[in-house]
């Protein structure tokens, strides 16, 4: 799997497809327990982005070591956000 990097700046950006987006929120995934790595507590995290052209969402999950786990479409991202 190729590495996935996210730009977490709050400044609006353009996607590779030319769609404007911005970081909406970062959420700790509490479905996974924390894990201590090198005396530092680590978690799984969700990163949610809002496409500002149509107000749809996309989300990504990363693990304890900042490895990409999965991408969420608008419906799945809304479900996570609505559960907060």
Wavefront OBJ file of the C-alpha trace (Angstrom):
o trace
v 0.000 0.000 0.000
v 1.420 3.395 -0.889
v 1.792 5.909 1.971
v -1.087 8.297 2.506
v -0.384 11.765 3.854
v -2.977 14.323 4.859
v -2.523 18.074 4.843
v -4.040 19.107 8.176
v -3.859 22.856 7.615
v -7.177 24.653 8.176
v -6.543 26.702 5.042
v -8.922 25.681 2.206
v -7.256 23.621 -0.534
v -8.056 22.109 -3.934
v -8.158 18.323 -4.339
v -6.362 16.550 -7.195
v -9.737 16.607 -8.966
v -10.042 20.379 -8.498
v -12.639 20.292 -5.705
v -12.272 22.813 -2.854
v -12.037 21.239 0.606
v -10.960 22.008 4.151
v -10.257 20.094 7.337
v -13.490 19.823 9.325
v -12.418 17.905 12.441
v -10.131 15.315 13.964
v -11.807 12.658 16.120
v -10.304 9.993 18.371
v -11.651 6.537 17.443
v -12.769 5.143 20.794
v -13.654 1.751 19.289
v -9.958 0.923 19.672
v -8.219 1.100 23.063
v -5.158 3.275 23.437
v -1.766 1.670 23.079
v 1.475 2.741 24.751
v 4.359 3.026 22.308
v 7.742 4.278 23.567
v 6.069 5.612 26.738
v 3.582 7.677 24.708
v -0.135 6.929 24.528
v -1.348 6.432 20.948
v -4.855 6.140 19.451
v -6.620 5.501 16.176
v -7.809 8.794 14.663
v -10.446 9.916 12.169
v -9.692 12.941 9.975
v -12.797 14.499 8.434
v -12.755 16.870 5.477
v -15.558 18.973 4.035
v -15.848 19.557 0.291
v -17.037 23.147 0.223
v -18.497 22.982 -3.280
v -21.372 20.707 -2.201
v -20.939 20.355 1.607
v -20.186 16.632 1.350
v -17.694 14.888 3.627
v -14.863 12.431 3.236
v -13.074 10.783 6.144
v -9.920 8.796 6.767
v -8.823 6.552 9.614
v -5.214 6.157 10.744
v -3.863 3.700 13.315
v -1.565 3.969 16.338
v 1.487 4.352 14.117
v -0.125 6.854 11.712
v -0.679 4.168 9.081
v -3.654 4.632 6.769
v -6.480 2.191 7.595
v -9.481 3.208 5.486
v -11.355 5.937 3.649
v -15.004 6.811 4.378
v -17.522 8.169 1.889
v -19.964 10.968 2.771
v -22.579 8.694 4.359
v -20.090 6.807 6.539
v -18.393 10.049 7.595
v -21.751 11.616 8.537
v -22.602 8.516 10.576
v -19.371 8.900 12.563
v -19.933 12.627 13.055
v -23.566 12.123 14.077
v -22.500 9.607 16.742
v -20.373 12.217 18.563
l 1 2 3 4 5 6 7 8 9 10 11 12 13 14 15 16 17 18 19 20 21 22 23 24 25 26 27 28 29 30 31 32 33 34 35 36 37 38 39 40 41 42 43 44 45 46 47 48 49 50 51 52 53 54 55 56 57 58 59 60 61 62 63 64 65 66 67 68 69 70 71 72 73 74 75 76 77 78 79 80 81 82 83 84
